[in-house]
Amino acid sequence: MIKRNLFGPLHSNIAHHLCREGRIWLCWDATYVHVQTLEESNQLLHCKVTHLISNCQSLYTFIYASNCYVERKTLWNHLTQISRTVVGPWTVGGDFNEVRNSHEKVGGRPPNVKRLKHFNDCIDSCRLMEVHSSGNTLSWSNRQDTRIMGRLDRILANNAWLLLHPEATVVYHPPRAL
């Protein structure tokens, strides 16, 4: 792990494994929150975040899933292991590089049913639910003439987190155009 102060009063905690620049960067304002890294891998950064004014704590897992299905299966297993230790509010979000059903993909080959099942089984076993969202949920595009789009990015949370934040909404913006 590399820690650098890149943004003046903001501090950054960079999970660094495969890429020299790091795959997941997490930045926060240390005057409001304390962030403690609990686990990290080349596909996730799992942290305990304490709001300094209210002293409320939540767990956050930031995801940047591999393009390789075999490596994503390792991530699903890792998330399931983490879920067994979770007590209290927990949010998991980022680029999962996987859709949950065929309605979340437009163009290209249909999604692989076995892969969908593994991803959904992970979400179910972790007892996570989708955070309410609005906008264009097809968050990724290949930006080619033969367009393929999919919902690869998402925010999931457990019931404890959703009860604390009932008004939470994820707003999706359209993927960048060509």
N, C-alpha and C positions, 0 to 999 in steps of 0.2 A: 504494500500500500504506500502511496506517495501522498503527502500532505503539503499543499502549497497555499500561500495567500496570494491569489491571482487578482482579486477584485477589491482591493482596499479593505473596508471594514467587513466585507463578506469573506467567509472562509470556505475552502473547498476540500472535500474529502474524495480523493480519486481512487477508485478501485482499479488497480493496474495489474493485469495478468498477461494476456496474450499480446496486446498491442502496446507499443511504446507509449502512445498517448493515453491509453486506458479506454475501456469500452463503456464504462458508466462513470459519469461525473455527477456528484451531488454537491450543490452549493446551498448555503444557508446563512442567515444573518444571526450571528452568535449573541446578539443582544436580546433576541427573542426565544431562541431554542438552543438546546444542547443536543447534539447528535452523538450517539455511541454506536460504533460499528460492532455488530454481534457476529456476523458471518459474511464472507465474500467468496465469490468464485468468478470464473470468466463470464458467467451469465447472470449473476445476481449480486446485489448488495443489500444485506439485511441489517436494519438499524433500529435502535430504540431512540425515539425522539421525545424530549421533555420540553414542554412549553414552560418557559421560565417564570412567567407571571402567574399562571394558574397551577403550575406544577403537574398538569395532566400529562400522562405518558401514553404513547401509542407506538406500535411496531409498524414499520414500513419496509417493504421489500421492493426494490427497484430492479426491473427485469430488462435485459437485452439478450433475448434468446438467440441461439445459434441458428444459422441457415440449415444446418445439418440435423436431420430428424433424430439420428441416434444420440446426438448431444442434447437435443431438446428433451428426449426421454429421461436423460440423466437429470436435467433441470426439473422435470415433473416429479421425479423421485425425491430430489432435494427439497422442493417446496412441501411435499407431503411430510417429510421428516421435520421440517421447521414447524409445520402446522401442529404437530404433536406437542410442541413446547410452548405454544402460544397461549397466553392468559391475558385477556383484555382485548382492546381494539387493535385491529390489524388491517392494513391495506397493502395490496400487491398490485403494482402497475408498471407498464412499460410496453416494450415491443416484444410480443410473444412469438412472432413469426409463425403463427398458426391461427386458423379460423376455427370457430366452434361449430358451425353448420354450413350447409351449402348456400344459404341465403346471404352469408357474409363474404361471398366471392363472386365476382363478375368477370367472365372471360376465361380463356385458358382451359386446362383440364379440370374436371370436377375434383373437389377435395377428396383425399383418401379417407375412407370411412374409418379405417383402423387408427389413423392419426387423430381424427376428430375424437374418437372414443377415448384414446389415451389422454388427450388434453382435457376433455370434459370429466373424465374420471378423476383426474388430478384436482380440478376445481371443486368437484363434489366432495372428494375425500378431505380437502382442506376446509370445507364448509364456507366457501367464498361465494359471493353473489356479485353480479354486475352493479356498479354504481350507476345511478340514473344518468342518461346521456342525452344530448341533443346535437343537431347538426349532421353532417355527412359522416356516418360511422365507418365508411370505407376509407380507412386512414392511410392506405398505401396504394401506390400506382406504379406500374413499371415504366410509365411515361414513354411508351412506344406507340407507333401507329396502330398496332393490334393491341388494344388496351386490355390490361388485366388489372383489376382492383380488388382489394380485400381489407377486411377489418383485422389487422394484425396488432394494433395498439389498443389497450384497454386498461381500465382501472377496476379492480375487484376488491371487495372488502368483506370482513366478517360481520355478523349481526351486531356485535358490540360496537364496532366503528360506525355502522349505519345508524344505530340508535343515537349515538353522540352527534351525528351530522346528518339529520334527516333531510335537510335542504340541499345537500351536496349534489352537484351536477357536473358531469364531464362535458365540455363543449368541444366538438370535433370541427376542425376547419377542413375544407377540401384539400386533398393532396395537391402539391404544386403541379402546375401545368407544364407541358413541354417547353 
